[in-house]
């Protein structure tokens, strides 16, 4: 399952959630906390959302990334 860390009023977050929902991909939504933001920054992520597959940060991505989502949306 994907975890989508989002922030309020984020268009990229909305796009990501809509795309995943449209393709029936299971995901959970959580707010970006300071802890998540710090970890994401260590990985070089600078934009929301931050998407983490199966809790595996080594496979995570940030921002609206259709190429990465394609692995889950077919």
Helices and strands as residue ranges (DSSP letters): E 2-6, H 11-22, E 27-31, H 34-42, E 50-53, G 57-59, E 61-62, H 66-73
